[in-house]
């Protein structure tokens, strides 16, 4: 009996000691740390006083989904019609053709004005028209003028090549193409050469220098200005989306086979970065997201700068 009582008492005492030990450990762990002054000085007293910019709105529209990176299109590799439909909408193609018609009407007015510099604008416009119509001929889906696009591509490609100089012959050619454009938009059908919708050599459709000029206009004279502040961005949102699609399309065209540097991986990477940034910019404009649009134009600027430094500087 004594042994039993002794063991019970010993167990009771041990339990009390264990409980006190646990309480001591918990109390020790729960005690706040004592930081030294050099550690405390690392932190702000009130972070809200130091943070700049708008706080994130977690209820706002989610970040637009970025398109999957597309490999460089080579003849015989991939589906051209699918590629082009990812870069630009049918509405954007039609809108751009109509705008180019107005530009051509302004640059092809008289022999003297054409020879005095109008031929340079016409060459750029005809080059872009040739590309747009070449894309239209291969487009996945319905686009206005699709049935005539391949023949029109050939006409405008020739007009662009002839407009390399401002002479009487190139002016007559430009005047004929100006009339074709007017008739086309009004619903007419110009006399067209037979042509295959497939393009074996994009460098014969348009000079890359002309397409680069158009990209530069979109980037420097339009998008950069329209993204200077949120108010301007929201006012020009539809134009931002349109110009971004043009840039995305041309960025894919300028490194197609037979263009200079077409097989240079570094150049292709720069063109791909510009294409992806422009695609994201168009999506951000559609989502009315200024911050994402600003980030996208920053990436586009970086791609252009790196490319110019490496291949033109």
Beta strands, then each sheet from edge to edge (+ up, - down):
end
